[in-house]
Amino acid sequence: MSFLHPAGIEGALAAQGVVEENNGRLFKRDYSVHPILGTTAGADLAKAPSIITCRRLADIASDPNYFEHFKAEASAAQTFCDLALNGSLPEYKAEEVNDNHERRHDVLFGYNQIPVRILYLNGKITKAEVRWRILESGKFKSTDENTIQQIQVERAKQSISLRDSLIGKSKDEIVRLYGEAPLKLGYNDIWECRKDITANWFYWSGPLHPLRLAFSGETCFDACLLTHAQILDILKWRMCQFHGSKNSNVPANLAHCVLPVAGPQGKTISEIVAIYGKPQRIEKSGEQQKMIYPMAPNGYCELNITNGKCEEHVAMMMQTGGGGVPYSERAD
């Protein structure tokens, strides 16, 4: 599936008669002020951030909605490098190993996930730098901050334009334009518990950011860009769904969710569909069948059906360049 890139946000909204102040909007947020740096959209830092601020931004979950704060986060990332190099961040202190072997620690900084690398040699930090790189023809190449910022901003603008163009459209229109959503859920209680949300669709494809669409009946009444934390919520929620609450360590932030007590083991296809909905596809091999359910971007669940019933083992997989890899075998 590939997304088309609609014309501008205002044009898309005007064509649909959607008013930005519509009280029906669920996901509308104000991203004009950075919640940690306090900067306004598009502005640079007025002064170097504190050690505490830098710590809060180190390895924070990505949020594409803060793309207009790239410049400020890039400046803060350089301050983070300086602090690490002069020893002001003792948590990044190197191990006392004297073997002349260079080691590294990578950090994704800020909502824009600015890559920072800290290098160590013989127990000392030798370098801390922002790594401006771009992926071309399957290989990373060095570039500059302005190029990366331009790419990030353009990608986010296209995603937001697409997001807003979908509000007010019917399910049939959206499928006609962009294909079937990889993940379709009905009303769920992962986040907002509003009964007028009769369906939640999730799209992830190509260079654009993952999207969530909320439907009331057949109409999409709101949409949002998903943060990395929300994607993890979906993944954990789906895993708890397929394992069953009695077999899962349900995270505290999902404790309010209504989950099946047991998983799909021993159930027929019709019983599984009644609980989990229709699978994305069913693969057949002789007398065996395999039901494939999307979990989140690059993640899916495989249910093997033998003699009409689901086997005991439920495989949770992630898609990588080398194919499906079980979550238990991931290299963190």
C-alpha positions in Angstrom: 0.0 0.0 0.0 1.3 3.5 -0.8 -0.1 6.8 0.5 -0.8 9.6 -1.8 0.2 13.1 -0.7 -2.9 15.4 -0.7 -2.5 19.1 -1.5 -2.3 21.3 1.7 -4.0 21.0 5.1 -6.2 24.1 4.7 -7.4 23.0 1.3 -8.2 19.5 2.5 -10.1 20.8 5.5 -12.0 23.4 3.5 -13.0 20.8 0.8 -14.6 18.7 3.6 -16.1 21.5 5.5 -14.1 20.5 8.6 -13.7 23.2 11.2 -10.5 23.1 13.2 -12.4 24.1 16.4 -14.9 21.3 16.0 -15.7 20.0 19.5 -15.9 16.5 18.1 -12.1 16.4 17.7 -10.6 14.0 20.1 -6.9 14.2 19.4 -6.4 17.9 19.0 -3.4 19.0 21.0 -1.2 22.1 21.2 2.4 21.4 20.2 3.5 25.0 19.9 5.5 25.0 23.1 8.1 22.3 23.9 7.1 20.7 27.2 10.7 20.2 28.4 12.7 23.0 26.7 9.9 25.6 26.9 10.8 26.9 23.4 8.1 27.9 20.8 7.8 26.2 17.5 10.6 27.0 15.1 12.7 28.9 17.7 16.2 28.1 18.8 17.4 27.9 22.4 17.8 31.3 24.2 20.3 29.6 26.6 22.0 26.3 27.1 19.7 23.7 28.8 20.5 22.5 32.2 21.9 19.0 33.1 18.4 18.0 34.3 16.8 19.1 31.1 19.4 17.2 29.0 18.8 14.0 31.1 15.0 14.3 30.5 15.6 14.5 26.7 18.0 11.6 26.5 16.3 8.5 25.0 12.9 10.0 25.4 10.2 8.3 23.2 9.8 9.9 19.8 6.8 12.1 19.0 6.6 13.4 15.4 4.1 16.1 16.5 7.1 18.1 17.8 8.8 18.3 14.4 8.8 22.2 14.6 11.1 22.0 17.6 13.9 20.2 15.7 16.3 23.2 15.8 16.0 23.7 19.6 16.5 20.0 20.2 19.5 19.9 17.9 21.1 22.7 20.0 20.3 20.9 23.2 21.8 17.7 21.8 25.1 19.5 21.3 25.0 20.7 24.9 24.3 17.1 26.0 27.5 16.0 24.1 29.5 18.8 25.9 28.2 17.7 29.3 29.0 14.0 28.6 32.5 14.8 27.4 33.4 17.0 30.5 32.1 14.4 32.9 28.9 16.3 34.1 26.8 13.2 33.3 28.3 10.5 35.5 25.7 8.0 34.4 27.6 7.8 31.1 31.0 7.2 32.8 32.9 4.5 31.0 33.8 1.2 32.6 37.4 0.8 33.8 38.6 -1.4 31.0 42.1 -1.0 29.7 42.3 -3.2 26.6 42.7 -0.5 23.9 39.3 -1.5 22.5 37.0 1.4 21.6 33.4 1.1 22.9 30.4 3.2 22.3 27.0 4.2 23.7 24.3 5.5 21.4 21.5 7.9 22.6 18.4 9.1 20.7 17.9 12.6 21.9 14.6 14.5 22.1 11.2 13.9 20.5 13.0 14.2 17.1 15.3 11.3 17.9 18.6 13.1 17.2 21.4 10.5 17.2 24.2 11.0 19.6 27.2 8.7 20.0 29.5 8.6 23.0 32.9 6.9 22.5 35.1 5.3 25.2 38.7 4.1 25.2 40.5 2.6 28.2 37.8 3.8 30.7 37.6 7.4 29.4 35.1 9.2 27.2 37.1 10.3 24.1 34.3 11.8 22.0 30.6 12.7 22.2 29.0 13.9 19.0 25.7 14.4 17.1 25.8 12.1 14.1 24.0 13.7 11.2 23.5 10.8 8.7 21.1 10.0 5.9 20.2 6.6 4.5 20.9 6.4 0.7 20.9 3.2 -1.4 20.8 1.1 1.8 23.9 2.8 3.3 24.2 5.6 5.9 26.1 8.7 4.7 27.3 11.7 6.6 25.4 14.9 6.0 24.6 18.1 7.9 22.0 19.3 10.4 20.1 21.5 7.9 19.6 18.5 5.5 18.2 16.3 8.2 16.0 19.0 9.5 14.5 19.6 6.1 13.8 15.9 5.6 12.2 15.6 9.1 10.0 18.6 8.6 8.9 17.7 5.1 8.0 14.2 6.2 6.0 15.5 9.2 4.2 18.1 7.1 3.2 15.4 4.6 2.0 13.1 7.4 -0.1 16.0 8.9 -1.6 16.9 5.6 -2.6 13.3 5.1 -3.9 13.0 8.6 -6.2 16.1 8.2 -7.4 15.1 4.7 -8.9 11.9 6.1 -11.2 13.6 8.7 -14.8 13.5 7.4 -14.2 10.7 4.9 -16.0 7.4 5.0 -14.4 4.1 5.4 -15.1 3.2 1.8 -13.4 6.4 0.6 -10.3 5.9 2.7 -9.9 2.3 1.5 -10.4 3.4 -2.1 -7.7 6.0 -1.7 -5.1 4.3 0.6 -6.0 0.6 0.7 -7.0 -1.5 3.7 -5.7 -0.5 7.1 -3.1 -3.0 8.4 -4.7 -3.0 11.8 -8.5 -2.5 12.4 -9.8 -2.4 15.9 -13.3 -1.7 17.2 -14.0 0.3 20.3 -11.1 -0.2 22.7 -9.9 1.1 26.0 -6.1 1.4 25.3 -6.4 5.2 25.6 -9.5 7.4 25.4 -12.6 5.5 26.4 -15.3 7.1 24.3 -18.3 5.0 23.3 -18.8 7.0 20.1 -15.5 5.6 18.8 -16.9 2.6 17.0 -13.7 1.7 15.2 -10.0 2.5 15.3 -7.9 2.1 12.2 -4.1 2.2 12.1 -2.0 2.9 9.1 1.8 2.6 8.7 3.5 2.5 5.4 6.4 4.0 3.4 8.1 7.2 4.7 5.1 8.6 6.6 4.5 8.5 10.3 2.0 5.9 11.7 -1.6 7.2 11.9 -4.6 6.4 14.1 -8.1 7.1 12.7 -11.1 7.2 14.9 -14.5 6.4 13.4 -18.1 7.1 14.5 -20.2 4.8 12.4 -18.8 4.9 8.9 -17.2 8.3 9.2 -13.7 9.2 10.3 -14.2 12.1 12.8 -10.6 12.5 14.0 -7.0 11.3 13.3 -3.6 11.7 14.9 0.1 10.9 14.4 1.1 8.1 16.7 4.0 8.6 19.1 6.5 5.8 19.8 5.0 5.4 23.3 1.5 4.8 21.8 2.9 2.3 19.3 4.4 0.4 22.2 1.0 0.6 24.0 -0.7 -1.0 21.0 2.0 -3.7 20.8 1.8 -4.5 24.6 -2.0 -4.4 24.5 -2.2 -6.8 21.6 0.3 -9.2 23.2 -1.8 -9.2 26.4 -4.8 -9.9 24.2 -3.3 -12.9 22.6 -1.7 -14.3 25.7 -4.8 -13.6 27.9 -4.7 -11.6 31.1 -4.1 -14.6 33.3 -0.9 -15.4 31.3 0.4 -11.9 30.9 2.1 -9.3 33.1 -0.2 -6.5 32.2 1.6 -3.1 32.4 0.2 -0.7 34.9 -0.8 1.8 32.2 -3.0 -0.9 30.6 -4.4 -2.3 33.8 -7.8 -0.6 33.1 -8.2 -2.5 29.8 -10.7 -5.2 29.4 -8.7 -8.2 28.1 -9.6 -11.9 27.4 -8.8 -14.1 30.4 -7.3 -16.8 28.2 -5.7 -16.7 24.8 -6.9 -18.3 21.6 -5.5 -21.8 22.4 -7.9 -24.6 21.8 -10.5 -22.3 20.1 -12.0 -22.7 16.6 -11.5 -20.1 13.8 -15.0 -18.8 14.4 -14.4 -18.5 18.1 -11.1 -16.7 17.5 -12.7 -14.2 15.0 -15.5 -13.5 17.6 -12.9 -12.4 20.1 -10.1 -10.9 18.0 -11.9 -9.9 14.8 -11.0 -11.1 11.3 -7.3 -11.8 10.7 -5.3 -9.8 8.0 -5.0 -13.1 6.1 -5.2 -16.9 6.5 -2.4 -19.0 5.0 -3.2 -22.7 4.2 -0.8 -25.6 3.9 -2.5 -29.0 3.5 -4.7 -29.5 6.5 -3.1 -26.8 8.5 -4.0 -23.1 8.5 -2.2 -20.1 9.9 -4.1 -16.9 11.0 -2.0 -13.7 10.7 -2.9 -10.8 13.0 -1.0 -7.4 12.9 0.2 -6.2 16.2 1.9 -2.9 15.5 4.3 -1.6 12.8 6.5 -4.5 11.8 4.9 -6.8 14.4 2.4 -9.6 13.9 1.0 -12.7 15.6 0.7 -16.1 14.0 -2.0 -18.6 15.2 -1.5 -22.1 13.9 -4.8 -24.0 13.3 -4.6 -27.8 13.4 -7.6 -30.1 13.1 -9.9 -27.0 13.3 -8.4 -25.6 16.6 -5.7 -23.2 17.6 -2.5 -24.9 18.8 -1.1 -24.1 22.3 1.8 -22.1 20.9 1.1 -18.5 19.9 4.0 -17.0 17.9 4.6 -13.2 18.3 6.8 -12.0 15.5 8.5 -8.9 14.2 9.4 -8.2 10.6 13.0 -7.3 9.8 15.0 -7.3 6.7 15.7 -11.0 7.3 12.1 -11.9 7.7 10.1 -12.7 10.8 12.0 -12.9 14.1 10.3 -14.0 17.4 10.2 -11.3 20.0 12.1 -13.6 22.4 15.1 -13.7 19.9 15.3 -10.0 19.4 18.7 -8.4 20.0 18.0 -5.3 22.1 
